[in-house]
């Protein structure tokens, strides 16, 4: 991967393309983020989901006294 690469997020206005008979839609740059930040954020979100589901499973097994 290339962590120094930026990812650009654009707003694409398809409605103006149809009303003005244009062939390509107008784009407006909303913001830009480094790829490494996006990757770290996705790892963090995955960790939070895993921890949350493990806690819910642990609580359910403890409450209903399911043993292995």
The first five atom37 places (N, CA, C, CB, O) and aatype in JSON, in Angstrom:
{
  "aatype": [20, 20, 20, 20, 20, 20, 20, 20, 20, 20, 20, 20, 20, 20, 20, 20, 20, 20, 20, 20, 20, 20, 20, 20, 20, 20, 20, 20, 20, 20, 20, 20, 20, 20, 20, 20, 20, 20, 20, 20, 20, 20, 20, 20, 20, 20, 20, 20, 20, 20, 20, 20, 20, 20, 20, 20, 20, 20, 20, 20, 20, 20, 20, 20, 20, 20, 20, 20],
  "atom_mask": [
    [1, 1, 1, 1, 1],
    [1, 1, 1, 1, 1],
    [1, 1, 1, 1, 1],
    [1, 1, 1, 1, 1],
    [1, 1, 1, 1, 1],
    [1, 1, 1, 1, 1],
    [1, 1, 1, 1, 1],
    [1, 1, 1, 1, 1],
    [1, 1, 1, 1, 1],
    [1, 1, 1, 1, 1],
    [1, 1, 1, 1, 1],
    [1, 1, 1, 1, 1],
    [1, 1, 1, 1, 1],
    [1, 1, 1, 1, 1],
    [1, 1, 1, 1, 1],
    [1, 1, 1, 1, 1],
    [1, 1, 1, 1, 1],
    [1, 1, 1, 1, 1],
    [1, 1, 1, 1, 1],
    [1, 1, 1, 1, 1],
    [1, 1, 1, 1, 1],
    [1, 1, 1, 1, 1],
    [1, 1, 1, 1, 1],
    [1, 1, 1, 1, 1],
    [1, 1, 1, 1, 1],
    [1, 1, 1, 1, 1],
    [1, 1, 1, 1, 1],
    [1, 1, 1, 1, 1],
    [1, 1, 1, 1, 1],
    [1, 1, 1, 1, 1],
    [1, 1, 1, 1, 1],
    [1, 1, 1, 1, 1],
    [1, 1, 1, 1, 1],
    [1, 1, 1, 1, 1],
    [1, 1, 1, 1, 1],
    [1, 1, 1, 1, 1],
    [1, 1, 1, 1, 1],
    [1, 1, 1, 1, 1],
    [1, 1, 1, 1, 1],
    [1, 1, 1, 1, 1],
    [1, 1, 1, 1, 1],
    [1, 1, 1, 1, 1],
    [1, 1, 1, 1, 1],
    [1, 1, 1, 1, 1],
    [1, 1, 1, 1, 1],
    [1, 1, 1, 1, 1],
    [1, 1, 1, 1, 1],
    [1, 1, 1, 1, 1],
    [1, 1, 1, 1, 1],
    [1, 1, 1, 1, 1],
    [1, 1, 1, 1, 1],
    [1, 1, 1, 1, 1],
    [1, 1, 1, 1, 1],
    [1, 1, 1, 1, 1],
    [1, 1, 1, 1, 1],
    [1, 1, 1, 1, 1],
    [1, 1, 1, 1, 1],
    [1, 1, 1, 1, 1],
    [1, 1, 1, 1, 1],
    [1, 1, 1, 1, 1],
    [1, 1, 1, 1, 1],
    [1, 1, 1, 1, 1],
    [1, 1, 1, 1, 1],
    [1, 1, 1, 1, 1],
    [1, 1, 1, 1, 1],
    [1, 1, 1, 1, 1],
    [1, 1, 1, 1, 1],
    [1, 1, 1, 1, 1]
  ],
  "atom_positions": [
    [[0.83, -1.18, 0.0], [0.0, 0.0, 0.0], [0.88, 1.25, 0.0], [-0.95, 0.0, 1.21], [2.07, 1.2, 0.3]],
    [[0.27, 2.33, -0.33], [0.95, 3.62, -0.37], [0.34, 4.53, 0.7], [0.84, 4.26, -1.78], [-0.64, 5.23, 0.41]],
    [[0.88, 4.54, 1.92], [0.25, 5.31, 3.0], [0.33, 6.82, 2.8], [0.88, 4.96, 4.31], [-0.44, 7.56, 3.41]],
    [[1.23, 7.29, 1.96], [1.32, 8.74, 1.76], [0.33, 9.26, 0.72], [2.73, 9.1, 1.35], [0.27, 10.47, 0.48]],
    [[-0.42, 8.37, 0.11], [-1.4, 8.76, -0.91], [-2.63, 9.36, -0.23], [-1.8, 7.55, -1.8], [-3.06, 8.88, 0.82]],
    [[-3.19, 10.39, -0.82], [-4.42, 11.0, -0.31], [-5.63, 10.45, -1.06], [-4.36, 12.53, -0.43], [-5.56, 10.14, -2.25]],
    [[-6.73, 10.34, -0.33], [-8.0, 9.93, -0.91], [-8.88, 11.16, -0.95], [-8.68, 8.76, -0.09], [-9.09, 11.83, 0.07]],
    [[-9.39, 11.47, -2.12], [-10.24, 12.65, -2.3], [-11.7, 12.23, -2.32], [-9.87, 13.39, -3.6], [-12.07, 11.24, -2.95]],
    [[-12.52, 13.01, -1.62], [-13.96, 12.8, -1.6], [-14.62, 13.95, -2.34], [-14.51, 12.68, -0.13], [-14.42, 15.12, -2.01]],
    [[-15.4, 13.61, -3.35], [-16.03, 14.61, -4.21], [-17.54, 14.55, -4.09], [-15.62, 14.42, -5.66], [-18.11, 13.51, -3.79]],
    [[-18.16, 15.7, -4.32], [-19.61, 15.76, -4.5], [-19.84, 15.85, -6.01], [-20.26, 16.99, -3.72], [-19.34, 16.76, -6.66]],
    [[-20.59, 14.92, -6.54], [-20.87, 14.9, -7.98], [-22.32, 15.3, -8.18], [-20.58, 13.49, -8.61], [-23.23, 14.66, -7.65]],
    [[-22.53, 16.34, -8.95], [-23.87, 16.89, -9.17], [-24.44, 16.33, -10.47], [-23.83, 18.44, -9.21], [-24.23, 16.89, -11.55]],
    [[-25.18, 15.22, -10.35], [-25.77, 14.6, -11.52], [-27.0, 15.36, -12.02], [-26.16, 13.16, -11.21], [-27.32, 15.31, -13.21]],
    [[-27.67, 16.06, -11.14], [-28.87, 16.8, -11.56], [-28.52, 17.94, -12.51], [-29.61, 17.34, -10.34], [-29.25, 18.19, -13.47]],
    [[-27.44, 18.64, -12.24], [-27.05, 19.73, -13.15], [-26.61, 19.17, -14.49], [-25.94, 20.58, -12.53], [-26.76, 19.84, -15.52]],
    [[-26.06, 17.98, -14.5], [-25.63, 17.37, -15.75], [-26.84, 17.09, -16.65], [-24.86, 16.06, -15.48], [-26.8, 17.33, -17.85]],
    [[-27.92, 16.6, -16.04], [-29.11, 16.28, -16.83], [-29.82, 17.55, -17.3], [-30.07, 15.41, -16.0], [-30.33, 17.59, -18.42]],
    [[-29.84, 18.58, -16.46], [-30.58, 19.79, -16.83], [-29.82, 20.65, -17.83], [-30.9, 20.6, -15.6], [-30.44, 21.38, -18.6]],
    [[-28.48, 20.59, -17.83], [-27.69, 21.43, -18.73], [-27.18, 20.67, -19.95], [-26.53, 22.03, -17.99], [-26.4, 21.23, -20.72]],
    [[-27.59, 19.44, -20.14], [-27.17, 18.59, -21.26], [-25.64, 18.49, -21.34], [-27.73, 19.14, -22.58], [-25.06, 18.66, -22.41]],
    [[-25.02, 18.22, -20.22], [-23.57, 18.07, -20.17], [-23.22, 16.59, -20.29], [-22.98, 18.67, -18.86], [-24.04, 15.73, -19.98]],
    [[-22.01, 16.3, -20.74], [-21.59, 14.9, -20.86], [-20.89, 14.41, -19.6], [-20.67, 14.72, -22.06], [-20.94, 13.21, -19.29]],
    [[-20.25, 15.3, -18.87], [-19.6, 14.91, -17.62], [-20.19, 15.74, -16.48], [-18.05, 15.1, -17.7], [-20.42, 16.94, -16.64]],
    [[-20.42, 15.13, -15.34], [-21.02, 15.87, -14.23], [-20.01, 16.81, -13.57], [-21.58, 14.9, -13.18], [-18.8, 16.62, -13.66]],
    [[-20.54, 17.83, -12.91], [-19.68, 18.76, -12.17], [-19.24, 18.09, -10.87], [-20.42, 20.1, -11.88], [-20.03, 17.43, -10.2]],
    [[-17.96, 18.29, -10.53], [-17.41, 17.72, -9.3], [-16.92, 18.85, -8.41], [-16.26, 16.73, -9.61], [-16.38, 19.85, -8.88]],
    [[-17.14, 18.67, -7.11], [-16.65, 19.63, -6.12], [-15.91, 18.85, -5.04], [-17.83, 20.48, -5.51], [-16.48, 17.94, -4.44]],
    [[-14.67, 19.2, -4.8], [-13.87, 18.52, -3.8], [-14.4, 18.87, -2.41], [-12.38, 18.91, -3.93], [-14.44, 20.04, -2.03]],
    [[-14.8, 17.83, -1.66], [-15.29, 18.06, -0.3], [-14.14, 18.07, 0.69], [-16.31, 16.98, 0.09], [-13.99, 19.04, 1.44]],
    [[-13.34, 17.02, 0.71], [-12.16, 16.98, 1.56], [-11.24, 15.87, 1.12], [-12.54, 16.81, 3.04], [-11.6, 15.04, 0.29]],
    [[-10.05, 15.85, 1.7], [-9.03, 14.88, 1.34], [-8.42, 14.32, 2.62], [-7.93, 15.51, 0.42], [-8.19, 15.07, 3.57]],
    [[-8.15, 13.01, 2.64], [-7.56, 12.36, 3.8], [-6.45, 11.43, 3.36], [-8.62, 11.58, 4.61], [-6.51, 10.87, 2.26]],
    [[-5.42, 11.25, 4.19], [-4.38, 10.27, 3.86], [-4.93, 8.85, 3.97], [-3.16, 10.44, 4.78], [-5.8, 8.56, 4.79]],
    [[-4.42, 7.97, 3.13], [-4.86, 6.58, 3.12], [-4.57, 5.89, 4.44], [-4.19, 5.83, 1.98], [-5.34, 5.04, 4.87]],
    [[-3.47, 6.25, 5.1], [-3.13, 5.63, 6.38], [-4.17, 5.96, 7.45], [-1.75, 6.09, 6.83], [-4.48, 5.11, 8.29]],
    [[-4.72, 7.18, 7.43], [-5.76, 7.55, 8.39], [-7.01, 6.72, 8.16], [-6.08, 9.04, 8.29], [-7.64, 6.28, 9.13]],
    [[-7.39, 6.51, 6.92], [-8.57, 5.71, 6.62], [-8.37, 4.26, 7.06], [-8.89, 5.77, 5.12], [-9.29, 3.65, 7.6]],
    [[-7.17, 3.72, 6.82], [-6.88, 2.34, 7.24], [-6.9, 2.21, 8.76], [-5.52, 1.89, 6.69], [-7.46, 1.25, 9.29]],
    [[-6.3, 3.16, 9.48], [-6.29, 3.1, 10.94], [-7.7, 3.25, 11.51], [-5.38, 4.19, 11.5], [-8.04, 2.6, 12.49]],
    [[-8.5, 4.1, 10.9], [-9.87, 4.27, 11.37], [-10.68, 2.99, 11.18], [-10.55, 5.43, 10.64], [-11.47, 2.62, 12.05]],
    [[-10.48, 2.31, 10.06], [-11.23, 1.07, 9.82], [-10.8, -0.03, 10.79], [-11.04, 0.6, 8.37], [-11.63, -0.81, 11.23]],
    [[-9.51, -0.09, 11.13], [-9.03, -1.06, 12.12], [-9.62, -0.73, 13.49], [-7.48, -1.07, 12.19], [-10.03, -1.63, 14.22]],
    [[-9.67, 0.55, 13.84], [-10.26, 0.95, 15.11], [-11.73, 0.62, 15.21], [-10.07, 2.42, 15.32], [-12.19, 0.14, 16.25]],
    [[-12.48, 0.87, 14.16], [-13.91, 0.55, 14.16], [-14.12, -0.95, 14.26], [-14.59, 1.1, 12.88], [-15.01, -1.4, 14.98]],
    [[-13.31, -1.74, 13.56], [-13.42, -3.2, 13.64], [-13.13, -3.67, 15.06], [-12.46, -3.88, 12.65], [-13.82, -4.56, 15.57]],
    [[-12.12, -3.1, 15.72], [-11.79, -3.47, 17.09], [-12.95, -3.16, 18.03], [-10.53, -2.75, 17.55], [-13.27, -3.98, 18.9]],
    [[-13.57, -2.01, 17.88], [-14.69, -1.63, 18.74], [-15.87, -2.59, 18.54], [-15.13, -0.18, 18.45], [-16.5, -3.01, 19.52]],
    [[-16.17, -2.95, 17.29], [-17.26, -3.9, 17.04], [-16.95, -5.26, 17.65], [-17.5, -4.04, 15.54], [-17.83, -5.87, 18.27]],
    [[-15.72, -5.75, 17.48], [-15.36, -7.06, 18.03], [-15.46, -7.04, 19.55], [-13.93, -7.46, 17.59], [-16.02, -7.96, 20.14]],
    [[-14.93, -6.0, 20.18], [-15.0, -5.9, 21.64], [-16.45, -5.81, 22.11], [-14.21, -4.67, 22.13], [-16.82, -6.44, 23.1]],
    [[-17.26, -5.06, 21.41], [-18.67, -4.94, 21.79], [-19.42, -6.26, 21.68], [-19.35, -3.91, 20.93], [-20.15, -6.63, 22.59]],
    [[-19.24, -6.96, 20.57], [-19.93, -8.25, 20.41], [-19.41, -9.29, 21.4], [-19.76, -8.76, 18.98], [-20.19, -10.1, 21.89]],
    [[-18.12, -9.28, 21.69], [-17.59, -10.21, 22.69], [-18.17, -9.92, 24.07], [-16.06, -10.12, 22.74], [-18.49, -10.85, 24.81]],
    [[-18.32, -8.65, 24.41], [-18.92, -8.31, 25.7], [-20.38, -8.75, 25.77], [-18.81, -6.81, 25.95], [-20.81, -9.29, 26.78]],
    [[-21.12, -8.52, 24.71], [-22.53, -8.94, 24.69], [-22.64, -10.46, 24.8], [-23.22, -8.45, 23.39], [-23.49, -10.96, 25.53]],
    [[-21.79, -11.19, 24.09], [-21.81, -12.65, 24.18], [-21.42, -13.11, 25.58], [-20.86, -13.27, 23.13], [-22.05, -14.02, 26.13]],
    [[-20.39, -12.5, 26.17], [-19.97, -12.87, 27.51], [-21.11, -12.62, 28.51], [-18.72, -12.08, 27.92], [-21.38, -13.46, 29.36]],
    [[-21.77, -11.47, 28.41], [-22.87, -11.14, 29.31], [-24.03, -12.12, 29.13], [-23.36, -9.69, 29.06], [-24.62, -12.57, 30.12]],
    [[-24.35, -12.46, 27.89], [-25.46, -13.41, 27.65], [-25.12, -14.79, 28.2], [-25.77, -13.5, 26.15], [-25.97, -15.42, 28.83]],
    [[-23.91, -15.27, 27.97], [-23.53, -16.58, 28.49], [-23.49, -16.58, 30.02], [-22.15, -17.0, 27.93], [-23.88, -17.56, 30.65]],
    [[-23.04, -15.5, 30.62], [-22.99, -15.42, 32.07], [-24.39, -15.36, 32.66], [-22.18, -14.21, 32.52], [-24.68, -15.99, 33.68]],
    [[-25.26, -14.59, 32.03], [-26.62, -14.43, 32.56], [-27.41, -15.72, 32.49], [-27.35, -13.34, 31.79], [-28.13, -16.06, 33.43]],
    [[-27.29, -16.44, 31.39], [-28.04, -17.69, 31.24], [-27.23, -18.92, 31.63], [-28.51, -17.84, 29.8], [-27.67, -20.05, 31.42]],
    [[-26.07, -18.69, 32.22], [-25.21, -19.73, 32.78], [-24.94, -20.85, 31.79], [-25.84, -20.28, 34.03], [-25.04, -22.04, 32.12]],
    [[-24.59, -20.47, 30.59], [-24.21, -21.44, 29.58], [-22.73, -21.71, 29.76], [-24.53, -20.94, 28.12], [-21.92, -20.79, 29.68]],
    [[-22.37, -22.96, 30.0], [-20.98, -23.3, 30.22], [-20.51, -24.22, 29.1], [-20.78, -23.97, 31.59], [-21.31, -24.93, 28.48]],
    [[-19.22, -24.2, 28.86], [-18.66, -24.96, 27.75], [-18.16, -26.27, 28.1], [-17.6, -24.24, 27.14], [-17.67, -27.0, 27.23]]
  ]
}
